[in-house]
């Protein structure tokens, strides 16, 4: 990771493996969340997304967790065995039933909550 990028970040990234879905008005596509932080996610998807696309990410943990955000970047992973894209999403809201977080402190609390809900075999 580029040292300058890590210095700009307000919050640490957590390496995870969580299955979920990315939802746009056009489609709902299976994904794997690879990194999560208060500021966003890095996901892997069979479908690419354009920068600026608004999305919802649905994660089924103990209960459904929704993360709302905007695609910032998308890259072809270069895997020849199957088409996969790495996608960076900046989140602007995290919703766990009856709890919604928009501000940084509340989002940090909900990210910690999400990390605690990930089954142990799903973490890296």
Secondary structure as UniProt FT lines:
FT   HELIX           3..8
FT   STRAND          14..23
FT   STRAND          28..36
FT   STRAND          40..45
FT   TURN            51..52
FT   STRAND          54..60
FT   STRAND          64..76
FT   STRAND          85..96
FT   TURN            97..98
FT   STRAND          99..101
FT   HELIX           104..117
FT   HELIX           120..122
//
